[in-house]
Amino acid sequence: MFVGLHNGVVAALRWFLIGALGIAVFGCATGHPPAPSAAASSDYNYIIGPGDTVNIVVWRNPELSMSVPVRPDGKITAPLVEDLPAMGKDATTLARDIEAAIGKFIRDPVVTVIVTAFVGPYAEQIRVVGEAAKPQTLPYKQKMTLLDVMIAVGGITDFADGNGTTLLRTSEGNKQYSLRVKDLIKRGDVSANVEMKPGDVLIIPRSWF
């Protein structure tokens, strides 16, 4: 009787372990295609966003030259310039707009705009959520890679399912890709490294085994 009971328990445990192994193997997969390794666009121009700092240089008019922050509403205020929209523009476009604004007061102004602190527009920021060591939002940079992002957020937690990470690509209509974060940062597999695109969201799930 006890032998039969023992055999039944062993068989049940065997099937339980097989089932758990199946979950471990197949549960890691996101069901999404792998993210393409190349993603950066060669014609990308940095777009100014709230929180950026811009240095305005007006040639031969040092009293009009200064460094100003881009306000949360996306506008800047400078000498002879009030509430000028800056968000969503590149530095060259903003310089031309400032020239038009102060051209009402001085003749033929020549303006240069230099972005000195980078945050970027919300739509282009890289967001990392879930089991990252330091989940956060990062400004996008040209040729930014998954490895760059992982270094910035301090890697993943001990409870993360790194190879189950999902990349939500907002620039492609919220298309989803799978990422092998664990292979990249724990095993040094550089084939798992991919380029980021503006607006990417990384979702790192918790491992349940």
SEZA-865916 format. One record per atom (N, C-alpha, C): residue number from 0; residue in one letter; x, y, z. Coordinates in steps of 0.05 Angstrom, whole numbers. Last residue first. Example, Ala and Ser with C-alpha at 12.3 -4.5 7.8 and 13.67 -1.06 7.14 Angstrom:
(1 S (257 -45 142)) (1 S (273 -21 143)) (1 S (258 1 157)) (0 A (264 -114 156)) (0 A (246 -90 156)) (0 A (264 -66 156)) 
//
This chain:
(208 F (192 642 -234)) (208 F (204 616 -227)) (208 F (234 620 -222)) (207 W (173 688 -254)) (207 W (156 674 -234)) (207 W (167 647 -227)) (206 S (203 751 -264)) (206 S (204 722 -268)) (206 S (188 709 -246)) (205 R (172 810 -288)) (205 R (182 795 -265)) (205 R (182 765 -272)) (204 P (190 846 -349)) (204 P (172 832 -331)) (204 P (187 818 -308)) (203 I (201 907 -375)) (203 I (217 884 -364)) (203 I (199 870 -343)) (202 I (192 943 -430)) (202 I (176 932 -408)) (202 I (190 906 -399)) (201 L (210 1003 -459)) (201 L (220 976 -452)) (201 L (204 967 -427)) (200 V (191 1043 -513)) (200 V (185 1035 -485)) (200 V (194 1007 -480)) (199 D (213 1095 -556)) (199 D (213 1067 -549)) (199 D (206 1064 -519)) (198 G (219 1148 -573)) (198 G (193 1140 -563)) (198 G (191 1111 -554)) (197 P (267 1137 -624)) (197 P (253 1156 -607)) (197 P (225 1146 -599)) (196 K (297 1072 -620)) (196 K (285 1093 -635)) (196 K (270 1112 -616)) (195 M (358 1035 -610)) (195 M (333 1046 -601)) (195 M (323 1066 -622)) (194 E (389 976 -635)) (194 E (387 1005 -633)) (194 E (359 1013 -625)) (193 V (410 919 -594)) (193 V (395 931 -616)) (193 V (394 961 -613)) (192 N (442 860 -574)) (192 N (441 889 -573)) (192 N (427 900 -598)) (191 A (449 807 -580)) (191 A (423 815 -569)) (191 A (421 845 -567)) (190 S (500 799 -596)) (190 S (479 796 -617)) (190 S (452 804 -607)) (189 V (530 801 -551)) (189 V (526 826 -565)) (189 V (506 824 -588)) (188 D (524 772 -493)) (188 D (517 765 -520)) (188 D (511 791 -536)) (187 G (537 773 -438)) (187 G (554 787 -457)) (187 G (549 780 -486)) (186 R (505 753 -400)) (186 R (522 734 -414)) (186 R (540 747 -435)) (185 K (479 797 -378)) (185 K (489 776 -360)) (185 K (509 757 -374)) (184 I (465 830 -420)) (184 I (480 842 -398)) (184 I (491 821 -378)) (183 L (443 796 -462)) (183 L (461 818 -468)) (183 L (478 826 -443)) (182 D (410 759 -437)) (182 D (433 749 -454)) (182 D (453 771 -458)) (181 K (373 795 -414)) (181 K (390 778 -397)) (181 K (415 768 -413)) (180 V (348 817 -459)) (180 V (363 834 -442)) (180 V (383 817 -425)) (179 R (326 807 -514)) (179 R (340 788 -497)) (179 R (359 803 -479)) (178 L (260 827 -534)) (178 L (288 833 -529)) (178 L (300 813 -510)) (177 S (208 829 -583)) (177 S (220 817 -560)) (177 S (250 825 -558)) (176 Y (162 883 -600)) (176 Y (184 865 -606)) (176 Y (194 852 -580)) (175 Q (103 913 -625)) (175 Q (118 901 -603)) (175 Q (139 882 -613)) (174 K (79 977 -646)) (174 K (87 950 -653)) (174 K (105 939 -631)) (173 N (58 1029 -642)) (173 N (59 1012 -619)) (173 N (64 982 -625)) (172 G (70 1053 -692)) (172 G (42 1047 -685)) (172 G (40 1027 -662)) (171 E (124 1062 -692)) (171 E (113 1043 -711)) (171 E (85 1034 -704)) (170 S (137 1093 -650)) (170 S (141 1105 -676)) (170 S (131 1087 -698)) (169 T (132 1060 -606)) (169 T (110 1079 -611)) (169 T (112 1091 -639)) (168 R (146 998 -593)) (168 R (157 1019 -611)) (168 R (134 1037 -620)) (167 L (162 964 -538)) (167 L (139 976 -550)) (167 L (149 1000 -566)) (166 L (194 905 -524)) (166 L (199 932 -534)) (166 L (174 942 -548)) (165 T (196 863 -468)) (165 T (181 872 -492)) (165 T (189 900 -498)) (164 T (234 810 -440)) (164 T (229 839 -443)) (164 T (214 845 -469)) (163 G (249 760 -427)) (163 G (221 764 -433)) (163 G (213 793 -437)) (162 N (300 761 -411)) (162 N (296 752 -438)) (162 N (266 753 -446)) (161 G (293 777 -356)) (161 G (306 795 -376)) (161 G (300 787 -405)) (160 D (255 777 -310)) (160 D (255 758 -333)) (160 D (267 774 -357)) (159 A (281 796 -246)) (159 A (272 802 -274)) (159 A (274 778 -292)) (158 F (300 792 -196)) (158 F (274 779 -201)) (158 F (265 783 -230)) (157 D (345 822 -191)) (157 D (348 793 -189)) (157 D (322 778 -196)) (156 T (337 875 -242)) (156 T (336 864 -215)) (156 T (341 834 -215)) (155 I (384 901 -291)) (155 I (358 890 -283)) (155 I (360 879 -254)) (154 G (420 963 -302)) (154 G (414 935 -307)) (154 G (387 927 -297)) (153 G (420 1019 -295)) (153 G (433 1002 -275)) (153 G (428 972 -278)) (152 V (402 1052 -333)) (152 V (382 1044 -313)) (152 V (394 1025 -292)) (151 A (447 1058 -366)) (151 A (435 1082 -353)) (151 A (416 1074 -331)) (150 I (455 1006 -384)) (150 I (475 1018 -367)) (150 I (463 1042 -352)) (149 M (409 1001 -416)) (149 M (412 984 -392)) (149 M (433 995 -373)) (148 V (420 1038 -456)) (148 V (396 1042 -439)) (148 V (400 1026 -413)) (147 D (464 1016 -481)) (147 D (466 1043 -469)) (147 D (443 1047 -449)) (146 L (441 968 -499)) (146 L (462 967 -479)) (146 L (465 994 -465)) (145 L (407 987 -539)) (145 L (395 974 -515)) (145 L (416 973 -492)) (144 T (434 1051 -562)) (144 T (428 1022 -563)) (144 T (416 1012 -537)) (143 M (432 1109 -603)) (143 M (429 1097 -576)) (143 M (421 1068 -578)) (142 K (435 1137 -650)) (142 K (450 1112 -648)) (142 K (450 1100 -620)) (141 Q (419 1197 -617)) (141 Q (424 1184 -642)) (141 Q (443 1160 -638)) (140 K (382 1192 -557)) (140 K (405 1201 -571)) (140 K (410 1184 -596)) (139 Y (327 1211 -515)) (139 Y (337 1195 -538)) (139 Y (362 1208 -550)) (138 P (330 1214 -445)) (138 P (328 1228 -470)) (138 P (340 1210 -492)) (137 L (292 1168 -405)) (137 L (317 1177 -415)) (137 L (313 1193 -440)) (136 T (259 1151 -345)) (136 T (256 1162 -372)) (136 T (283 1174 -380)) (135 Q (264 1089 -306)) (135 Q (265 1118 -311)) (135 Q (260 1125 -340)) (134 P (282 1042 -257)) (134 P (264 1049 -278)) (134 P (263 1080 -282)) (133 K (335 1015 -239)) (133 K (326 1042 -235)) (133 K (308 1050 -258)) (132 A (335 961 -251)) (132 A (345 969 -225)) (132 A (336 997 -218)) (131 A (272 938 -280)) (131 A (298 951 -283)) (131 A (308 959 -255)) (130 E (221 912 -282)) (130 E (243 902 -265)) (130 E (271 912 -273)) (129 G (183 968 -303)) (129 G (184 940 -294)) (129 G (209 935 -277)) (128 V (208 1010 -357)) (128 V (190 1004 -334)) (128 V (193 975 -327)) (127 V (235 1063 -390)) (127 V (241 1036 -381)) (127 V (225 1030 -356)) (126 R (230 1103 -447)) (126 R (220 1096 -421)) (126 R (226 1067 -414)) (125 I (259 1156 -482)) (125 I (259 1127 -479)) (125 I (250 1121 -450)) (124 Q (223 1209 -515)) (124 Q (239 1199 -493)) (124 Q (237 1168 -492)) (123 E (191 1231 -553)) (123 E (215 1219 -562)) (123 E (232 1207 -540)) (122 A (147 1254 -528)) (122 A (142 1233 -548)) (122 A (167 1219 -557)) (121 Y (169 1296 -497)) (121 Y (160 1271 -485)) (121 Y (156 1248 -504)) (120 P (229 1323 -526)) (120 P (200 1322 -523)) (120 P (191 1295 -511)) (119 G (290 1332 -485)) (119 G (275 1324 -509)) (119 G (245 1324 -504)) (118 V (334 1341 -454)) (118 V (313 1324 -443)) (118 V (296 1314 -467)) (117 F (397 1369 -447)) (117 F (379 1354 -464)) (117 F (359 1337 -448)) (116 A (429 1430 -450)) (116 A (419 1410 -432)) (116 A (396 1395 -446)) (115 T (442 1461 -494)) (115 T (463 1454 -476)) (115 T (455 1434 -454)) (114 V (434 1480 -560)) (114 V (421 1465 -538)) (114 V (443 1455 -520)) (113 I (441 1542 -587)) (113 I (456 1518 -580)) (113 I (442 1505 -557)) (112 V (427 1585 -639)) (112 V (416 1572 -616)) (112 V (432 1546 -612)) (111 T (443 1649 -665)) (111 T (450 1621 -663)) (111 T (439 1609 -638)) (110 V (422 1703 -706)) (110 V (419 1687 -681)) (110 V (429 1659 -685)) (109 V (426 1766 -727)) (109 V (437 1740 -733)) (109 V (438 1724 -707)) (108 P (381 1818 -749)) (108 P (394 1802 -728)) (108 P (404 1775 -738)) (107 D (368 1868 -781)) (107 D (381 1844 -791)) (107 D (396 1828 -769)) (106 R (360 1914 -729)) (106 R (362 1910 -758)) (106 R (379 1885 -764)) (105 I (312 1906 -676)) (105 I (339 1911 -686)) (105 I (341 1903 -715)) (104 F (257 1899 -672)) (104 F (270 1919 -655)) (104 F (298 1926 -664)) (103 K (239 1859 -704)) (103 K (221 1883 -701)) (103 K (235 1906 -686)) (102 G (274 1818 -696)) (102 G (278 1835 -720)) (102 G (259 1859 -721)) (101 I (258 1786 -657)) (101 I (274 1810 -649)) (101 I (280 1828 -672)) (100 A (228 1748 -688)) (100 A (216 1762 -665)) (100 A (231 1788 -658)) (99 A (263 1729 -726)) (99 A (238 1743 -735)) (99 A (226 1759 -712)) (98 E (301 1706 -693)) (98 E (309 1728 -711)) (98 E (284 1744 -720)) (97 I (270 1665 -671)) (97 I (279 1687 -654)) (97 I (288 1711 -670)) (96 D (263 1634 -716)) (96 D (240 1645 -704)) (96 D (248 1668 -685)) (95 R (316 1617 -726)) (95 R (302 1634 -746)) (95 R (278 1648 -734)) (94 A (324 1587 -679)) (94 A (341 1610 -684)) (94 A (327 1629 -705)) (93 L (288 1545 -688)) (93 L (283 1563 -665)) (93 L (300 1589 -669)) (92 T (313 1520 -731)) (92 T (286 1531 -734)) (92 T (280 1552 -712)) (91 T (360 1502 -707)) (91 T (361 1521 -729)) (91 T (334 1535 -733)) (90 A (344 1466 -667)) (90 A (357 1491 -659)) (90 A (357 1511 -682)) (89 D (276 1443 -681)) (89 D (305 1439 -678)) (89 D (318 1466 -673)) (88 K (215 1440 -642)) (88 K (232 1452 -663)) (88 K (261 1443 -659)) (87 G (187 1421 -599)) (87 G (181 1410 -625)) (87 G (197 1421 -648)) (86 M (185 1482 -563)) (86 M (181 1453 -563)) (86 M (174 1443 -591)) (85 A (182 1537 -567)) (85 A (207 1523 -574)) (85 A (204 1493 -577)) (84 P (144 1596 -574)) (84 P (144 1566 -574)) (84 P (171 1555 -583)) (83 L (155 1651 -533)) (83 L (160 1640 -560)) (83 L (160 1610 -559)) (82 D (145 1689 -491)) (82 D (127 1666 -496)) (82 D (130 1656 -525)) (81 E (180 1743 -518)) (81 E (162 1733 -497)) (81 E (145 1710 -507)) (80 V (238 1777 -530)) (80 V (223 1753 -538)) (80 V (206 1744 -515)) (79 L (269 1816 -510)) (79 L (254 1822 -534)) (79 L (238 1799 -545)) (78 P (305 1766 -475)) (78 P (302 1795 -481)) (78 P (290 1799 -509)) (77 A (260 1709 -469)) (77 A (286 1721 -470)) (77 A (283 1750 -476)) (76 T (226 1649 -457)) (76 T (225 1678 -454)) (76 T (254 1689 -453)) (75 I (196 1593 -489)) (75 I (218 1606 -477)) (75 I (212 1636 -475)) (74 K (152 1535 -481)) (74 K (159 1561 -491)) (74 K (184 1572 -477)) (73 G (131 1488 -460)) (73 G (145 1487 -485)) (73 G (154 1513 -497)) (72 D (111 1488 -410)) (72 D (91 1492 -432)) (72 D (105 1492 -459)) (71 P (157 1484 -378)) (71 P (140 1461 -381)) (71 P (119 1463 -403)) (70 R (207 1523 -416)) (70 R (187 1519 -395)) (70 R (171 1493 -399)) (69 V (274 1517 -427)) (69 V (248 1514 -441)) (69 V (227 1506 -419)) (68 P (318 1567 -400)) (68 P (305 1541 -400)) (68 P (280 1541 -417)) (67 V (372 1603 -432)) (67 V (346 1603 -420)) (67 V (334 1574 -420)) (66 S (429 1644 -436)) (66 S (419 1617 -434)) (66 S (392 1616 -420)) (65 M (437 1700 -482)) (65 M (435 1687 -455)) (65 M (426 1659 -458)) (64 S (441 1763 -513)) (64 S (451 1735 -513)) (64 S (449 1723 -484)) (63 L (433 1815 -512)) (63 L (409 1798 -519)) (63 L (416 1769 -518)) (62 E (481 1837 -502)) (62 E (460 1842 -482)) (62 E (435 1825 -487)) (61 P (511 1827 -548)) (61 P (515 1810 -524)) (61 P (493 1814 -503)) (60 N (505 1832 -607)) (60 N (486 1842 -587)) (60 N (488 1824 -562)) (59 R (536 1809 -646)) (59 R (540 1837 -641)) (59 R (520 1849 -621)) (58 W (489 1756 -651)) (58 W (514 1768 -661)) (58 W (514 1798 -658)) (57 V (463 1724 -599)) (57 V (455 1744 -619)) (57 V (481 1760 -627)) (56 V (451 1661 -577)) (56 V (473 1680 -583)) (56 V (464 1698 -605)) (55 I (423 1623 -527)) (55 I (416 1641 -550)) (55 I (439 1661 -553)) (54 N (420 1559 -507)) (54 N (438 1582 -506)) (54 N (433 1599 -531)) (53 V (371 1523 -473)) (53 V (381 1533 -499)) (53 V (398 1558 -494)) (52 T (354 1465 -440)) (52 T (365 1491 -437)) (52 T (377 1499 -464)) (51 D (293 1426 -431)) (51 D (318 1432 -444)) (51 D (328 1460 -437)) (50 G (243 1428 -409)) (50 G (265 1420 -392)) (50 G (292 1423 -404)) (49 P (208 1407 -468)) (49 P (208 1420 -442)) (49 P (229 1410 -424)) (48 G (253 1400 -526)) (48 G (230 1393 -510)) (48 G (230 1408 -483)) (47 I (275 1399 -594)) (47 I (275 1412 -568)) (47 I (250 1405 -553)) (46 I (302 1346 -630)) (46 I (279 1363 -626)) (46 I (279 1373 -597)) (45 Y (355 1330 -672)) (45 Y (346 1332 -645)) (45 Y (324 1353 -643)) (44 N (343 1294 -731)) (44 N (351 1319 -719)) (44 N (339 1321 -691)) (43 Y (361 1241 -773)) (43 Y (349 1249 -748)) (43 Y (361 1276 -739)) (42 D (377 1215 -819)) (42 D (369 1243 -821)) (42 D (356 1254 -796)) (41 S (387 1162 -809)) (41 S (410 1179 -814)) (41 S (403 1209 -815)) (40 S (355 1130 -755)) (40 S (352 1143 -780)) (40 S (375 1163 -784)) (39 A (364 1066 -724)) (39 A (369 1095 -725)) (39 A (366 1105 -753)) (38 A (361 1011 -726)) (38 A (336 1026 -725)) (38 A (340 1055 -729)) (37 A (384 944 -727)) (37 A (388 971 -736)) (37 A (362 986 -737)) (36 S (361 897 -707)) (36 S (386 907 -695)) (36 S (391 936 -703)) (35 P (292 890 -692)) (35 P (313 893 -712)) (35 P (337 906 -699)) (34 A (269 845 -641)) (34 A (273 873 -650)) (34 A (295 874 -671)) (33 P (233 785 -657)) (33 P (257 798 -646)) (33 P (259 827 -657)) (32 P (161 784 -649)) (32 P (185 780 -664)) (32 P (209 794 -652)) (31 H (129 758 -589)) (31 H (134 779 -609)) (31 H (159 774 -625)) (30 G (125 721 -550)) (30 G (108 717 -572)) (30 G (111 739 -594)) (29 T (159 721 -507)) (29 T (138 742 -508)) (29 T (118 738 -530)) (28 A (180 666 -468)) (28 A (176 678 -494)) (28 A (154 699 -494)) (27 C (176 644 -419)) (27 C (195 666 -423)) (27 C (190 681 -449)) (26 G (143 602 -420)) (26 G (133 626 -407)) (26 G (150 650 -412)) (25 F (171 559 -441)) (25 F (153 574 -459)) (25 F (142 599 -447)) (24 V (204 544 -397)) (24 V (214 546 -425)) (24 V (197 565 -442)) (23 A (171 545 -353)) (23 A (196 560 -352)) (23 A (206 565 -380)) (22 I (130 511 -368)) (22 I (124 539 -363)) (22 I (149 556 -364)) (21 G (159 464 -371)) (21 G (146 475 -395)) (21 G (139 504 -392)) (20 L (173 458 -319)) (20 L (194 462 -339)) (20 L (183 474 -364)) (19 A (124 448 -297)) (19 A (138 472 -289)) (19 A (160 479 -309)) (18 G (112 398 -321)) (18 G (95 421 -327)) (18 G (109 447 -320)) (17 I (153 368 -298)) (17 I (152 371 -327)) (17 I (136 395 -335)) (16 L (138 372 -245)) (16 L (164 383 -253)) (16 L (165 387 -283)) (15 F (89 344 -246)) (15 F (90 372 -238)) (15 F (116 386 -247)) (14 W (106 294 -261)) (14 W (89 309 -280)) (14 W (89 339 -272)) (13 R (135 281 -215)) (13 R (148 281 -241)) (13 R (132 297 -261)) (12 L (96 283 -175)) (12 L (118 302 -175)) (12 L (132 304 -202)) (11 A (66 239 -192)) (11 A (54 265 -191)) (11 A (75 287 -191)) (10 A (104 198 -185)) (10 A (93 203 -211)) (10 A (81 231 -213)) (9 V (111 201 -129)) (9 V (134 206 -147)) (9 V (124 213 -175)) (8 V (60 187 -112)) (8 V (70 214 -106)) (8 V (93 220 -124)) (7 G (57 135 -131)) (7 G (38 155 -141)) (7 G (48 183 -136)) (6 N (97 110 -102)) (6 N (99 112 -131)) (6 N (81 133 -143)) (5 H (75 114 -51)) (5 H (100 127 -57)) (5 H (103 131 -87)) (4 L (29 83 -57)) (4 L (26 111 -51)) (4 L (51 127 -58)) (3 G (54 33 -66)) (3 G (37 45 -86)) (3 G (33 75 -82)) (2 V (80 27 -17)) (2 V (96 28 -41)) (2 V (80 41 -64)) (1 F (38 24 18)) (1 F (55 48 20)) (1 F (73 51 -5)) (0 M (17 -24 0)) (0 M (0 0 0)) (0 M (17 25 0)) 
//
